[in-house]
Amino acid sequence: VPLDDDMEGADEGGTLGLYENEYNTRPPPSSFIHKLSVYTGGIEPTANEAKILRHKQATQKPKQKLGTFLGVFLPCIQNIFGVLLFVRMPWISGVAGGLQFFLMVGFCCLCTTIT
């Protein structure tokens, strides 16, 4: 049995050698993933369909991004009111009373419906 000291001079070739016989037959994972990302389903559009698609893309308006109010503030408020409505419902009804409880539930439902 050779010791580790005896193996220092051996050339390993930079590979582990575990799957050495498959290095030349299998493509690297990056090319496989790239092929999956550009896969079109094997159906090429006809010339007329391609022309229609290019026309739609050229005339299509750019999508508007959500701003600070619709993208940040409203979802946060919806989350807060959701917690108020579902987690704290018994506590709110006990402390606030019937009328104020139904007003709060209505307000929470209205905010959830709006967003």
Secondary structure, 3 states (H helix, E strand, C coil): CCCHHHHCCCCCCCCCCCCHHHCCCCCCHHHHHHHHHCCCCCCCCCHHHHHHHHHHHHHCCCCCCCCHHHHHHHHHHHHHHHHHHHCCHHHHHHHHCHHHHHHHHHHHHHHHHHC
